[in-house]
């Protein structure tokens, strides 16, 4: 099957060569000479078929030694002299055989009468060499792009998985800290908190293989998470959501809103008289998550893990617009919608 495919390719290549060489001959002769045309066609096929297959198989052999993908320079430095040497030897042999076929007993290959045959052979040699090197280089270049693209996709996937792997321990660590405090302060609340935690973590496990989730899913999960936190803080946290319903199909990195709510609760001091107020609203083409700041000496310094995690995940999705704004009284994070 491959041999026939190669033969058809060779015939196409030689027919193109016939058109070129016959066209040149017509221009030189100033008219059409049928016998001359027949001679060019016979010569092109006689020289073309051996040259094509010899170059094709030499090309395959060189590719096994040095591929265009891994060693393009070595492939070129080895290929050019190899093709020149092989084609020179093949040219002498074919010219000799061609002259014998025409009935010449003692062929003088370099005689003036053989110049047309030499020109044909050199033309075929040059075109075949250029063709195989151009095709080889192009295929190698395309293959290199595909390999690089695949490696980049695998790298992005690995980095996304690594970033998502940071989220779960981060969430669990903070949740267990809260649970630990509740066990001492209020055991019934601790039991209720643990029940809510199990439901939330089930959602996290179900979506562990997802990179993005819809805005509707993120908002729903944020409300579940806040409901869990209210088990401990009761009416000390208020959250307002103002997002148009037609935007609910847009995407955010998974657990983005939960991370921001978690940070707001962790790094601020609040109570019933001075509650933590959180708002989630759409601003232009982004979601703005804002909370009031009320730090105390007991509030923890931020490690930056949550915000850095979100930022890196947006970068891996080539989404621009992630931004953090902080004043003395408020903290705002802008999340681009994907």
C-alpha positions as CSV (number, residue, x, y, z in Angstrom):
1,X,0.0,0.0,0.0
2,X,2.8,2.4,0.9
3,X,4.7,1.5,-2.3
4,X,1.7,2.4,-4.5
5,X,1.2,5.6,-2.6
6,X,4.8,6.6,-3.0
7,X,4.6,5.7,-6.7
8,X,1.6,7.9,-7.3
9,X,3.4,10.7,-5.5
10,X,6.5,10.2,-7.7
11,X,4.4,10.3,-10.9
12,X,2.7,13.5,-9.8
13,X,6.1,15.0,-9.0
14,X,7.6,13.9,-12.4
15,X,4.6,15.2,-14.3
16,X,5.1,18.6,-12.7
17,X,8.8,18.4,-13.7
18,X,7.8,17.5,-17.3
19,X,5.7,20.6,-17.6
20,X,8.6,22.7,-16.3
21,X,11.3,21.2,-18.5
22,X,9.1,21.0,-21.6
23,X,8.1,24.6,-21.1
24,X,11.7,25.6,-20.9
25,X,12.5,23.6,-24.1
26,X,9.6,25.3,-26.0
27,X,10.9,28.7,-25.0
28,X,14.4,27.8,-26.1
29,X,13.3,26.2,-29.4
30,X,10.8,29.0,-30.2
31,X,8.1,26.4,-30.9
32,X,6.7,22.9,-30.2
33,X,8.8,19.9,-31.2
34,X,6.8,16.7,-30.7
35,X,9.9,14.4,-30.8
36,X,11.7,16.7,-28.4
37,X,8.7,16.6,-26.0
38,X,8.6,12.8,-26.1
39,X,12.3,12.7,-25.4
40,X,11.9,14.9,-22.3
41,X,9.0,12.9,-21.0
42,X,11.0,9.6,-21.4
43,X,14.0,11.2,-19.8
44,X,12.1,12.7,-16.9
45,X,10.5,9.3,-16.0
46,X,13.7,7.4,-16.6
47,X,15.6,9.6,-14.2
48,X,12.7,10.7,-12.0
49,X,11.5,7.4,-10.7
50,X,14.9,6.2,-9.5
51,X,15.9,9.6,-8.1
52,X,12.5,10.0,-6.3
53,X,12.6,6.6,-4.6
54,X,16.3,6.8,-3.8
55,X,15.8,10.2,-2.2
56,X,12.7,9.0,-0.4
57,X,14.3,6.0,1.2
58,X,17.5,7.9,2.1
59,X,15.3,10.5,3.7
60,X,13.5,7.9,5.8
61,X,16.8,6.4,6.8
62,X,18.3,9.7,7.9
63,X,15.1,10.5,9.9
64,X,15.7,7.4,11.9
65,X,19.2,8.6,12.8
66,X,18.4,12.3,13.4
67,X,14.8,13.4,13.4
68,X,13.8,16.8,12.3
69,X,12.0,17.2,15.7
70,X,14.9,16.5,18.0
71,X,18.0,17.3,15.9
72,X,17.1,19.7,13.0
73,X,20.7,21.0,12.7
74,X,22.4,17.6,12.7
75,X,19.7,16.3,10.3
76,X,20.5,19.2,7.9
77,X,24.3,18.8,8.2
78,X,24.1,15.1,7.6
79,X,21.4,15.2,5.0
80,X,22.9,17.7,2.5
81,X,26.2,15.9,1.9
82,X,24.5,12.5,2.0
83,X,21.9,13.5,-0.7
84,X,24.6,15.1,-2.8
85,X,26.9,12.1,-2.7
86,X,24.1,9.6,-3.4
87,X,22.6,11.7,-6.2
88,X,26.0,12.2,-7.8
89,X,26.7,8.5,-8.0
90,X,23.1,7.8,-9.1
91,X,23.3,10.4,-11.7
92,X,26.5,8.9,-13.3
93,X,24.9,5.4,-13.3
94,X,21.6,6.6,-14.8
95,X,23.3,8.6,-17.5
96,X,25.4,5.6,-18.4
97,X,22.4,3.3,-18.6
98,X,20.4,5.9,-20.5
99,X,23.1,6.2,-23.2
100,X,23.4,2.4,-23.3
101,X,19.6,2.2,-23.8
102,X,19.9,4.6,-26.7
103,X,22.5,2.2,-28.3
104,X,25.8,3.9,-27.5
105,X,28.5,1.2,-27.1
106,X,31.1,3.3,-25.2
107,X,29.3,6.2,-23.5
108,X,31.3,9.3,-22.8
109,X,29.3,10.7,-19.9
110,X,30.9,14.2,-19.9
111,X,30.8,14.7,-23.7
112,X,29.1,17.9,-25.0
113,X,26.3,15.7,-26.5
114,X,25.3,14.5,-23.0
115,X,24.8,17.9,-21.5
116,X,21.0,17.8,-21.9
117,X,21.0,14.5,-19.9
118,X,23.3,16.0,-17.3
119,X,21.0,19.0,-17.0
120,X,18.0,16.8,-16.5
121,X,19.8,14.7,-13.9
122,X,21.0,17.7,-12.0
123,X,17.6,19.4,-12.2
124,X,15.9,16.3,-10.8
125,X,18.6,15.9,-8.2
126,X,18.3,19.5,-7.0
127,X,14.5,19.5,-7.0
128,X,14.2,16.2,-5.2
129,X,16.7,17.3,-2.5
130,X,15.0,20.6,-2.0
131,X,11.6,18.9,-1.9
132,X,12.5,16.3,0.7
133,X,14.3,18.8,2.9
134,X,11.5,21.3,2.7
135,X,8.9,18.7,3.4
136,X,10.9,17.1,6.1
137,X,11.6,20.4,7.8
138,X,8.0,21.5,7.6
139,X,6.7,18.2,9.0
140,X,9.3,18.4,11.7
141,X,8.3,22.0,12.5
142,X,4.6,21.1,12.6
143,X,5.3,18.0,14.8
144,X,7.4,20.1,17.1
145,X,4.6,22.6,17.5
146,X,2.1,19.8,18.2
147,X,4.5,18.2,20.8
148,X,5.1,21.6,22.4
149,X,1.4,22.2,22.5
150,X,0.7,18.8,24.0
151,X,3.4,19.3,26.6
152,X,2.0,22.7,27.5
153,X,-1.5,21.3,27.9
154,X,-0.1,18.5,30.1
155,X,1.8,21.1,32.1
156,X,-1.2,23.3,32.6
157,X,-3.3,20.3,33.6
158,X,-0.7,19.2,36.1
159,X,-0.4,22.8,37.5
160,X,-4.2,23.0,37.8
161,X,-4.4,19.7,39.6
162,X,-1.6,20.9,42.0
163,X,-3.5,24.1,42.7
164,X,-6.7,22.3,43.3
165,X,-4.9,19.9,45.6
166,X,-3.9,23.0,47.7
167,X,-7.5,24.0,48.1
168,X,-8.8,20.9,49.9
169,X,-6.1,20.7,52.7
170,X,-6.4,24.5,53.1
171,X,-10.2,24.2,53.5
172,X,-10.0,21.2,55.8
173,X,-7.3,22.7,58.0
174,X,-9.4,25.8,58.7
175,X,-12.6,23.8,59.1
176,X,-11.0,21.5,61.7
177,X,-9.7,24.5,63.5
178,X,-13.2,25.9,63.8
179,X,-14.5,22.5,64.8
180,X,-11.9,22.1,67.4
181,X,-12.9,25.5,69.0
182,X,-16.6,24.6,68.8
183,X,-16.1,21.2,70.6
184,X,-14.9,23.1,73.7
185,X,-17.3,26.1,73.4
186,X,-20.6,24.4,72.3
187,X,-20.7,20.6,71.7
188,X,-24.2,20.7,70.1
189,X,-23.0,23.3,67.6
190,X,-19.9,21.3,66.9
191,X,-22.2,18.3,66.0
192,X,-24.2,20.5,63.7
193,X,-21.1,22.0,62.2
194,X,-19.6,18.5,61.5
195,X,-22.8,17.5,59.7
196,X,-22.7,20.5,57.5
197,X,-19.0,20.0,56.9
198,X,-19.6,16.5,55.6
199,X,-22.1,17.7,53.1
200,X,-19.8,20.4,51.8
201,X,-16.9,18.1,51.6
202,X,-19.0,15.7,49.6
203,X,-19.6,18.4,47.1
204,X,-15.8,19.1,46.9
205,X,-15.1,15.4,46.3
206,X,-17.8,15.3,43.6
207,X,-16.2,18.2,41.8
208,X,-12.5,17.4,42.4
209,X,-11.9,16.7,38.7
210,X,-13.4,20.0,37.5
211,X,-11.4,23.1,36.8
212,X,-14.4,25.4,36.3
213,X,-17.9,25.6,37.7
214,X,-20.8,27.8,36.8
215,X,-21.5,31.0,38.6
216,X,-24.8,29.5,39.8
217,X,-23.0,26.5,41.3
218,X,-20.4,28.7,42.9
219,X,-23.0,31.0,44.5
220,X,-25.0,28.0,45.7
221,X,-21.9,26.5,47.3
222,X,-21.0,29.8,48.9
223,X,-24.4,30.0,50.5
224,X,-24.0,26.5,51.8
225,X,-20.6,27.3,53.2
226,X,-21.8,30.5,54.8
227,X,-24.7,28.6,56.4
228,X,-22.1,26.2,57.9
229,X,-20.2,29.1,59.3
230,X,-23.3,30.6,60.8
231,X,-23.6,27.5,62.9
232,X,-20.7,29.0,64.9
233,X,-21.1,32.7,64.3
234,X,-24.9,32.8,64.2
235,X,-26.0,36.4,63.1
236,X,-22.5,37.8,63.0
237,X,-22.2,37.4,59.3
238,X,-24.3,39.0,56.6
239,X,-24.0,38.2,52.9
240,X,-25.7,40.1,50.0
241,X,-25.8,38.7,46.4
242,X,-26.6,40.9,43.5
243,X,-25.9,39.0,40.3
244,X,-28.2,39.0,37.2
245,X,-29.8,35.7,36.5
246,X,-28.7,35.7,32.9
247,X,-25.1,35.6,34.0
248,X,-25.5,32.4,36.0
249,X,-24.1,30.2,33.2
250,X,-20.7,32.0,33.2
251,X,-17.7,30.2,34.7
252,X,-15.4,30.7,37.7
253,X,-12.5,28.5,38.9
254,X,-14.0,25.8,41.3
255,X,-14.3,26.9,45.0
256,X,-13.2,30.5,44.2
257,X,-16.0,32.1,46.2
258,X,-15.6,29.7,49.1
259,X,-11.9,30.6,49.4
260,X,-12.7,34.3,49.6
261,X,-15.4,33.8,52.2
262,X,-13.1,31.6,54.2
263,X,-10.4,34.3,54.1
264,X,-12.8,37.0,55.1
265,X,-14.0,35.0,58.1
266,X,-10.5,34.0,59.1
267,X,-8.8,37.4,59.0
268,X,-11.5,39.6,60.6
269,X,-12.9,40.2,64.0
270,X,-16.7,40.5,64.1
271,X,-19.8,39.9,66.3
272,X,-23.5,40.6,66.4
273,X,-23.0,44.3,67.1
274,X,-20.2,44.6,64.5
275,X,-21.0,41.9,61.9
276,X,-18.9,40.9,58.9
277,X,-20.7,42.2,55.8
278,X,-20.0,40.4,52.6
279,X,-21.3,41.4,49.2
280,X,-21.1,39.5,45.9
281,X,-22.1,41.5,42.9
282,X,-21.4,41.9,39.2
283,X,-19.2,44.8,38.1
284,X,-18.8,45.1,34.4
285,X,-17.5,41.7,33.3
286,X,-16.3,40.6,36.7
287,X,-17.7,39.4,40.0
288,X,-16.7,41.7,42.9
289,X,-16.5,40.1,46.3
290,X,-16.2,42.7,49.1
291,X,-16.1,42.6,52.8
292,X,-15.6,45.2,55.5
293,X,-12.4,45.0,57.5
294,X,-12.4,44.8,61.3
295,X,-9.1,43.3,62.4
296,X,-8.2,42.7,66.0
297,X,-4.9,41.7,67.6
298,X,-6.3,38.1,67.6
299,X,-6.9,38.0,63.8
300,X,-4.4,35.9,61.8
301,X,-2.0,37.3,59.3
302,X,-2.8,36.1,55.8
303,X,-0.5,33.6,54.2
304,X,-1.7,34.6,50.7
305,X,-2.4,31.0,49.8
306,X,-6.0,31.5,48.9
307,X,-5.5,34.6,46.7
308,X,-2.4,33.3,45.1
309,X,-4.2,30.0,44.3
310,X,-7.0,31.9,42.6
311,X,-4.6,34.1,40.7
312,X,-2.6,31.2,39.3
313,X,-5.7,29.3,38.2
314,X,-6.9,32.3,36.3
315,X,-3.4,32.7,34.6
316,X,-3.5,29.0,33.6
317,X,-6.9,29.7,31.9
318,X,-5.4,32.8,30.2
319,X,-8.1,34.9,31.9
320,X,-7.1,38.5,32.7
321,X,-8.7,40.8,35.2
322,X,-8.1,39.2,38.6
323,X,-7.5,42.1,41.0
324,X,-7.4,42.9,44.7
325,X,-8.2,46.3,46.2
326,X,-7.7,47.0,49.9
327,X,-8.4,50.1,51.9
328,X,-8.5,50.7,55.6
329,X,-12.2,49.8,55.8
330,X,-12.8,47.3,53.0
331,X,-11.3,44.4,51.0
332,X,-12.4,43.7,47.5
333,X,-11.5,41.0,45.0
334,X,-12.5,41.1,41.4
335,X,-13.0,37.8,39.6
336,X,-13.1,37.7,35.8
337,X,-16.0,35.7,34.4
338,X,-15.0,33.0,31.9
